[in-house]
Amino acid sequence: MALTWTHKDRGEIRVHENLEELSIDLVDYIAEISEASIKEHGAFCIALSGGSLINLMGKLVEPPYNKIVDWAKWYVFWADERVVGKNHDDSNYKLAKDTLLSKVNVLPRHICSINDTVSAEDAATEYEFAIRQMVKTRTVTASENSDCPKFDLILLGMGSDGHVASLFPNHPALEVKDDWVTFLTDSPKPPPERITFTLPVINSAASVVVVATGETKANAVHLAIDDLPSLESSLSLPARMVQPSSGNLIWFMDKPAGSKLDGFKFSE
């Protein structure tokens, strides 16, 4: 069973025994939010990231999820993407397509990926324009609190440096407030050219999930969640800046990633 508690400021924390348990719980949660969103407004708008997060979603293509999820109502976006060709091994689109999207009945016109034939700057501009059009037509809900889209669910992995999407510590992209999508040409992790949702968009979502696995993430998880005597070390940590204004924040992690959390230590 997962060890679960709610932090007064940092959302709900779920620490799982192992990756199998985490994967089942994550997929259950996605299916639940999908069903609730479709009931509420006829669509499920989900933003994905890359990395191990996509593999943890793999059970969605298996029974019972592949039969009970209303895939035709899904609209799929990316919270960040590498500016590479769609068939490139670094592409988040390719990873999601190969692992998940090619195996379920999401409509091709509902898969909203970047233009991979233009510069990072143009790809970000075009992607934001496409999302703004979908807010205009009410396919994507508008936030009540800001000039931002309100995605039903944004799924984020977290790096050992505390980065989420392609928002890295101390990077100017963290300061972008007026754009929904921004671009990088100097990512600290390769490949250097990327597009990413900005913090205001992430923090306008109805639900944000942050997934962290492995011992190398333990310190960043601690800095992102726990009450610290001096917040200075965590203030520019992107994962700490994920704070939905009126949505839910849920952390899914395995025991090694959660091992330095105060709540985890109390429970041992």
N, C-alpha and C positions, 0 to 999 in steps of 0.2 A: 504493500500500500504506500501511496505517496504521503510524505509529511507535508501538510498544508497549513499555512497561516497567512493572516493579512497584516501587512505593515501599515501603520497609520497614514503614511505619505506615499509609500512606494508600491502599493497594489497588493495583489495576491501572489504568494510564493508557493510553488509546488516542487518539492524535491523528491525525485523518484529513485527507487532502488537501482534501476538499470535502464538502459536505452530502450529495451523492449517495452517496459512499462510506460516510459515517457512517450514513446511513439503511439501507443494505444490511447493514452490520455489526451495527447495532442490531437489526434485524428477524431476522437469523440467530441472534443471541444469545437473543432472546425465544423464538423457535421451539425452540431447543435446550433452554432451561430448561423450557418447557412440556412437551416430550416427556419429559424426565427426571423432572419432578414427577409427571406422570400415571403413569409406570411405577412410581414409588416409592410413591405413596399415592392414586392414582386420581383426582386432581383437580389443577388448576393455579389457584392463588389469586394474582391479580395486582392491585396497586394502582396506579392511574394518577394523573397530575397533569394540568395543563392546558397552555396555551401551545403553542409551536412543537414541543414534544415529541410531541404527538399527530400532527401532520403528518409528522414523521419516521418514525412507525410506519405510514404509509399503505400501504407496500408489502405489508403483511400481507394486504390484500384482493386482491392480485394473485397470479397463478401464480408459483411453485408453492405459496406459503404458504397460500393460501385453500383448497387441496386437501389439503395434508399436515398442517396443524394440526388437532388434535382439539377443535374449538370447543365441542362439547357438554360437555366436561369443564372448561371455563373458568368461573371465578367472578371477576367483575370488581368491584373496589372503587375508591374514590378516596382518595388520601393527603391531599387537601384539596379543598374545594369552596367556592364562593361561595354564600352564602345568598340565592339569587335563584330565580325560577321556572325550571323545567326547560326552558322554551322561550326563556329569556332569552339574549341573545348573550354574556353574561358567564359562563354556566353551563359548567363543565367537563364535566358530563354531556352537555349538548347537543353540545359540540365532539366528544367521543368517539363519541357516537351517530351524528352526521352523517358523520364521517370514517371510522369504523371499524365500530362495533357494528351498524349497520343493514345492513352489507354482508357480514356473515359470520353463521354459524349459532350464535352464543352464545345459550343459552336465556334468555328474558326473566326467568325466576325466578332466574337466576344473576347477574343484574345488580343489584348492591347499592348503590343510590344513596340520598342523604339525603331526608328528608321536607322538601319545599320550602314547606310551608304553615305552619310553626311558627317560633318565634324561633331565633336562632343557638344559644342555650344549650340549648334543647329539642332542636334538630336534632342537636347533638353528643351529648347524653345518649341519644337514641334510636338514633343510629348505633352508638355504643359497645355498647348493649344488643344490637342485632342481631348485631354481630360476636361478642360474648360467647356468644350462643346458638349461633352457627355453630362456635365453638371447642368448646362443650359437646357438640355432635353430631358433632364431629371432621371437619366439612367443612373447616374451617381448622385446620391443625396448631397445637398449643400449643408454645410455646418450652420447651426443656429448662432454660433458665437463668434464666427470669424469669416473672412472672405476665403474660405478654403473648402475643398471637398470633404465629405464625411464618409470615408471608406468604412464598410461594415467591419472589416478585419484587416489589419496590417501585421504581417508576420516578419519578424526580424531575428536574424542570428546576431550573436555578439562575439567580437574578437577578443583575444587575450589583452589587447590594449584598450578595451571598452568601446570600440567603434561599433556602430549599428548602421545598416544600409551602407552607403559610402560616405558616412559622416565620421571623420577621424579626429582624434584629440587635437585641439589647438589649430584646426584647419579653418580658414576663412569661410568655408561652406556652412559652418555651424552658425554663422552670424546672418545668413541670408534670411530675410523676413518677408520680403514682398513677392518673391517668386515661389511657385509651387514645386518646381523642379529646377535644380541647378546642376552645374557640370564641374568636373575636375579634369585637369590635364596633368596633375602632379600627385596622383594617389600614392600614399606611402607604401601601399601593397600593389604589386603588378596585377593586371595591366594598368598603366597610368591614367588612361582616359576613361571616364565614367560619367554617368548621370545618376542623380539621387533625388529622392523626395527631400524636401527641406523639413526642419523641425516643426514649423507651424502646421504642415500637412499631416505629419505623423501624429502630432498632439491634438489634431481635430478628429481623429478616427473614433468610431464607436467602441472598438476594441483594439488594443495593441497587445500582441504576444511577443515576448523576447525569449528566445531559446538559447541556452548555454550548456555545453557538455564538455566534460574533461577537466582534469586537474589544472591545466594551464589557464583556465578561465576563472579559477577560484578567487584570485585577488581582485580582478575586475568586478566580479559579481558582488563581493564584499563592499567595494568602493561605490558601486552603483546603487546598492540597496540599504546598507546599514546606516544607522545614525553614527556619525563620526565626530570626535572631539573638534577636529578642524576640518571644515568642508573644503578647504582650498585644494587639496589633492584630488578631489572628485568633481570640482565645479565645472571643469572643462571636459569631463568624461562624457562622451556623447550618450552612453546608456543611462547616465544619471539625469540627463536633460530630457529623456523621454518621460513625459508627464501629461497624459491626456487631460484636456481641460474639462471635459464632461463625460469621457468614456472610461472604459475599464482597462486596467493594466495588469497583465498576468505573466509571471515568470515561470517557464518550464525548464527544469534542469535535472541533471543526474547528481548523485551523491558527491562525486569528486568536485564538480563545479560549485556545489553548495556548501562545501566542507568548511569554509571560513565565515559563513554567515552566523550572526549572533543567535538567531532563532534556531539554527541547526545545532549549534553547540549546546544550547539549553536543553534540547530534546534528547541528546545522546545519554 
